[in-house]
Amino acid sequence: MPLLPPYVRLAFDYGETLDRGVIRTDMDGGIAKQRPRYSRAIRTRHVKLVVLSLADKLAFDRWWDTELDGGAGWFTYPDPLRGGTETARFVTASLTWRAVSREAWEAQSELESLGGL
């Protein structure tokens, strides 16, 4: 499984959503019944990708195209919040880069992973 390149910094923008896909059934009388649709929550994190040079941005673009199959694949990255590594994928297969200085670039995105812990 591909590893997020070390020259890419993840800045959590920060927002996190946990979704268990709860199914709610209204009853004729009394309180509605609820049950989770998924056995594990889907966690979505809002992130900002930061690279500090145009060369790193171009290298990331190549990694995105080849290792992630155009942004569709799963990868691992060091989790700065919980420690250890996390397996995730990008929610959308498109990034819009923005130059924030003469060399640095950033892009907003969302990562999704399984498990809510």
C-alpha positions as CSV (number, residue, x, y, z in Angstrom):
1,M,0.0,0.0,0.0
2,P,1.4,3.4,-0.9
3,L,2.7,5.7,1.9
4,L,2.0,9.5,1.8
5,P,5.3,11.0,0.7
6,P,7.3,12.6,3.6
7,Y,7.5,16.0,1.8
8,V,3.7,16.4,2.1
9,R,2.5,18.0,5.3
10,L,-1.1,17.4,6.4
11,A,-2.6,20.4,8.2
12,F,-6.0,19.4,9.7
13,D,-8.3,22.3,8.9
14,Y,-9.9,20.9,11.4
15,G,-13.1,19.1,11.1
16,E,-13.9,15.4,11.5
17,T,-17.2,13.6,10.9
18,L,-18.1,10.1,12.1
19,D,-20.9,8.3,10.3
20,R,-22.3,5.0,11.3
21,G,-25.1,5.2,8.8
22,V,-27.9,4.9,11.4
23,I,-31.1,3.6,10.0
24,R,-34.2,5.1,11.7
25,T,-37.6,3.4,11.5
26,D,-40.6,5.4,12.8
27,M,-43.1,3.3,14.8
28,D,-46.9,3.6,14.8
29,G,-46.7,4.3,18.5
30,G,-43.8,5.2,20.8
31,I,-40.2,6.1,20.0
32,A,-38.6,5.3,16.7
33,K,-36.2,2.3,16.4
34,Q,-32.6,2.9,15.3
35,R,-29.7,0.7,14.3
36,P,-26.3,1.2,12.7
37,R,-26.0,0.3,9.1
38,Y,-22.2,-0.1,9.2
39,S,-20.3,-2.2,11.7
40,R,-17.5,0.4,11.6
41,A,-17.9,4.2,11.4
42,I,-16.7,6.1,8.3
43,R,-14.5,8.9,9.5
44,T,-14.0,11.9,7.2
45,R,-11.3,14.5,8.0
46,H,-10.9,17.9,6.4
47,V,-7.2,18.4,5.6
48,K,-4.9,20.9,3.9
49,L,-2.0,19.4,1.9
50,V,1.1,21.6,2.1
51,V,4.3,21.2,0.1
52,L,7.2,23.6,0.3
53,S,8.5,23.7,-3.3
54,L,7.2,23.4,-6.8
55,A,9.4,20.3,-7.2
56,D,7.5,18.6,-4.3
57,K,4.2,19.6,-5.8
58,L,5.1,18.0,-9.1
59,A,6.4,14.9,-7.4
60,F,3.1,14.7,-5.5
61,D,1.2,15.0,-8.7
62,R,3.2,12.0,-10.1
63,W,2.6,10.0,-6.9
64,W,-1.2,10.8,-7.2
65,D,-1.4,9.7,-10.8
66,T,0.8,6.5,-10.5
67,E,0.5,5.2,-6.9
68,L,-3.1,6.3,-6.2
69,D,-4.4,5.6,-9.6
70,G,-5.5,9.2,-10.2
71,G,-6.6,9.8,-6.6
72,A,-8.8,6.7,-6.2
73,G,-6.5,4.4,-4.2
74,W,-5.9,3.9,-0.5
75,F,-2.7,5.0,1.2
76,T,-1.2,5.2,4.7
77,Y,0.0,8.3,6.5
78,P,1.3,9.1,9.9
79,D,-1.6,10.2,12.1
80,P,-0.5,13.5,13.8
81,L,-3.5,13.4,16.1
82,R,-3.7,9.9,17.4
83,G,-0.2,8.6,16.6
84,G,0.6,5.6,14.6
85,T,-0.5,5.3,11.0
86,E,-3.9,5.6,9.4
87,T,-5.2,4.1,6.2
88,A,-7.3,6.4,4.1
89,R,-8.3,7.6,0.7
90,F,-9.2,10.9,-0.8
91,V,-13.0,11.5,-0.9
92,T,-12.8,13.2,-4.3
93,A,-10.3,12.4,-7.0
94,S,-9.5,16.1,-7.7
95,L,-7.2,18.6,-6.1
96,T,-7.0,22.3,-6.7
97,W,-3.5,23.6,-5.7
98,R,-2.9,27.2,-4.7
99,A,0.4,29.0,-4.5
100,V,0.7,30.5,-1.0
101,S,4.2,31.9,-1.4
102,R,7.0,31.9,-4.0
103,E,7.6,28.2,-3.4
104,A,4.9,26.8,-1.1
105,W,1.7,25.2,-2.4
106,E,-1.5,24.0,-0.6
107,A,-4.7,22.2,-1.5
108,Q,-7.8,21.5,0.5
109,S,-9.2,18.0,0.5
110,E,-11.0,15.4,2.6
111,L,-9.8,12.0,3.7
112,E,-12.0,9.1,4.6
113,S,-11.1,6.0,6.6
114,L,-12.8,3.2,8.5
115,G,-13.2,3.2,12.2
116,G,-14.1,5.9,14.6
117,L,-11.4,5.5,17.3
